[in-house]
Amino acid sequence: MHDPTEGGGSGGIHEMADASNVGVKIFEEKIRVRFETSKICEFFQVDPLQLISSGALLISAKSGFASKIIESLGQQHIHASIIGEFTENLHEWIMMRKEGNIQALPRPLSDHLWLALLRK
């Protein structure tokens, strides 16, 4: 488990994959971003996946346990979803975009909160 604070979800995913010496494939459409967050990010032209994500939690588990974890969290009224998978290819750091194209999963150089503050 990892709490993706500074650097957001994208930074947290990179940290988990780095620590486990694996690659990663993420599905953007599976990542829940609140409406308010989307609107604020649009206004400041920042990526919500690279924005501080306090209160979120990334959990990695063997695929056979994922649905059980999601079900258990759901019983506690905690939203959870499978957003991707770790891969054996150490050089695979990809995100499947909502539009269907593939891009490299961004590795934040700094939290996009700082970009938003500079643009205020």
C-alpha positions in Angstrom: 0.0 0.0 0.0 1.1 3.5 -0.7 -0.4 6.9 0.0 0.2 9.0 -3.2 0.7 12.5 -1.7 3.3 14.7 -3.4 3.5 13.9 -7.1 -0.1 12.5 -7.1 -1.2 9.1 -8.3 1.3 9.1 -11.1 4.2 9.7 -8.7 2.9 7.1 -6.3 2.6 4.5 -9.0 6.1 5.1 -10.1 7.4 4.9 -6.5 5.6 1.5 -6.1 6.9 0.1 -9.3 10.5 1.4 -8.6 10.5 -0.3 -5.2 9.2 -3.5 -6.7 11.5 -3.4 -9.7 8.6 -3.8 -12.2 7.0 -2.0 -15.1 3.4 -0.7 -15.1 0.4 -0.4 -17.4 -2.4 2.0 -16.2 -5.9 2.6 -17.6 -6.7 6.3 -17.3 -10.5 5.7 -17.6 -10.4 3.6 -14.4 -8.9 6.4 -12.3 -11.5 8.3 -10.4 -11.0 12.0 -10.4 -13.6 14.1 -8.7 -15.5 16.6 -10.8 -14.3 19.6 -8.7 -10.7 18.4 -9.1 -11.1 18.1 -12.9 -12.5 21.6 -13.1 -9.7 23.1 -11.0 -7.0 21.2 -13.0 -8.5 22.5 -16.2 -8.5 26.0 -15.0 -4.9 25.9 -13.9 -3.8 23.6 -16.8 -2.3 20.9 -14.6 -2.6 17.1 -14.7 -4.8 15.7 -11.9 -2.6 12.5 -11.8 0.4 14.6 -10.9 -1.4 16.7 -8.3 -1.1 16.0 -4.6 -3.5 13.2 -3.8 -3.8 13.2 0.0 -6.6 10.9 1.1 -6.1 8.4 -1.7 -4.5 5.0 -1.3 -2.8 2.8 -3.9 -3.0 -0.9 -3.1 -1.1 -3.6 -5.0 -2.3 -7.2 -4.8 -2.2 -10.4 -6.7 -5.0 -10.4 -9.2 -6.9 -13.2 -7.5 -7.3 -11.0 -4.4 -8.2 -7.7 -6.1 -11.9 -8.3 -6.3 -12.1 -9.4 -2.7 -10.3 -6.3 -1.6 -12.6 -4.1 -3.6 -15.6 -5.8 -2.2 -14.4 -5.5 1.3 -13.7 -1.8 0.9 -17.1 -1.3 -0.7 -18.8 -2.8 2.3 -17.2 0.0 4.3 -18.4 2.6 1.7 -14.9 3.1 0.3 -14.7 3.4 -3.5 -12.0 1.3 -5.0 -11.2 0.1 -8.5 -8.5 -1.7 -10.5 -6.6 1.0 -12.4 -3.9 -1.1 -13.9 -1.3 -3.8 -13.5 2.4 -4.2 -12.8 4.4 -5.9 -15.6 7.6 -7.8 -15.7 9.0 -5.4 -18.4 11.0 -2.9 -16.3 10.9 -0.4 -19.2 7.2 -0.5 -19.6 5.7 2.6 -18.0 2.5 3.2 -20.0 -0.9 4.7 -19.6 -3.8 3.8 -21.8 -5.5 7.1 -22.4 -9.3 7.5 -22.4 -9.1 8.3 -26.1 -7.5 4.9 -26.8 -3.9 6.1 -27.5 -0.9 4.9 -25.4 1.6 7.2 -23.8 4.4 7.0 -21.3 3.1 7.3 -17.7 4.4 10.7 -16.6 7.0 10.8 -13.8 6.3 14.0 -12.0 9.4 16.3 -11.6 7.5 18.2 -9.0 3.9 18.2 -7.7 1.6 20.1 -10.1 0.2 22.0 -7.1 3.3 24.2 -7.4 2.5 24.8 -11.1 -1.1 25.8 -10.2 0.2 28.2 -7.5 2.6 29.8 -9.9 -0.3 30.4 -12.4 -2.7 31.9 -9.9 
